[in-house]
Amino acid sequence: MPWGDGTLSFHGQTYPFAVSGLSLVDVGIAKLNAVGDVYNLTKASDLAGTYVAGEAGFAVAGEADVMALRNQNGVVITLSAVQEGAKLDLGPAGLSITMQ
């Protein structure tokens, strides 16, 4: 069951995807927006896969928690929650992205 969805902008096109495997640490938030930067992407389909905490793991950028995640294709995503006080947590199976 997808946790949420998103859109990848890549070479002038947009690609929808679904995300599962994240959870919120704080309760009381019904909807969460997250943003991220993607690195090492050579084709849009490489975004799909299972992501685990990369070598950078979790970091703090200013006041926002940032997760650095890597998939089996070598794609790295730095992901952060937009809402103040919301913290993302990686599920035991990692984060899964499927292209739609």
C-alpha positions in Angstrom: 0.0 0.0 0.0 1.5 3.3 -1.0 2.4 5.8 1.7 2.2 8.7 -0.8 3.0 9.9 -4.2 5.2 12.3 -6.0 6.4 13.7 -9.3 9.9 13.6 -10.7 10.9 16.4 -13.0 13.7 15.1 -15.3 14.9 16.4 -18.7 11.8 18.6 -19.2 9.3 15.8 -18.5 7.4 14.8 -15.4 7.1 11.2 -14.1 4.6 10.2 -11.4 5.7 7.7 -8.7 4.4 6.1 -5.5 6.3 5.9 -2.3 6.0 3.4 0.6 8.1 2.5 3.6 8.2 5.9 5.4 6.6 6.7 8.7 6.1 9.9 10.8 7.7 10.1 14.2 5.4 12.8 15.4 1.7 12.0 15.8 -1.1 14.4 14.9 0.0 15.1 11.4 -2.6 13.9 8.8 -0.8 15.1 5.7 2.9 15.6 5.1 4.8 17.2 2.2 8.4 16.2 1.6 10.9 17.5 -0.9 14.1 16.0 -2.2 17.0 16.2 -4.6 17.9 13.3 -6.8 21.5 12.5 -7.8 23.1 9.9 -10.1 20.0 9.6 -12.2 20.7 8.7 -15.9 17.2 7.7 -16.9 13.8 8.2 -15.1 13.2 4.5 -14.6 16.3 4.3 -12.4 14.3 6.2 -9.7 12.3 3.0 -9.0 13.6 0.6 -6.4 14.3 0.1 -2.7 16.2 2.8 -0.9 18.2 2.3 2.3 20.1 4.9 4.3 23.2 5.8 2.3 26.6 6.4 3.6 25.5 9.9 4.6 22.6 8.4 6.6 20.6 11.0 8.4 21.8 14.6 8.6 20.5 17.9 9.9 20.3 20.8 7.4 19.5 24.0 9.3 16.4 23.0 11.3 15.1 20.3 8.9 16.0 16.6 9.2 17.4 15.3 6.0 17.6 11.6 5.0 20.2 10.6 2.4 19.0 7.4 0.7 20.5 5.2 -2.0 18.9 2.5 -4.2 20.2 -0.5 -6.1 20.8 1.6 -9.2 23.1 4.0 -7.3 20.5 6.8 -7.3 20.7 9.0 -4.2 17.8 11.0 -2.8 18.1 13.6 -0.1 14.7 13.9 1.4 13.3 16.3 4.0 9.9 17.0 5.5 8.4 20.4 4.7 6.3 20.8 7.9 8.2 22.2 10.9 8.5 19.6 13.7 7.7 16.6 11.4 10.3 13.9 11.3 10.4 11.1 8.7 11.5 7.7 9.8 12.6 4.9 7.4 10.7 1.7 7.8 12.5 -1.6 8.4 12.3 -2.6 4.7 13.6 0.7 3.5 11.8 3.2 1.2 10.2 1.8 -2.0 9.5 3.9 -5.1 7.5 2.5 -8.0 6.9 4.4 -11.2 3.2 4.9 -12.2 
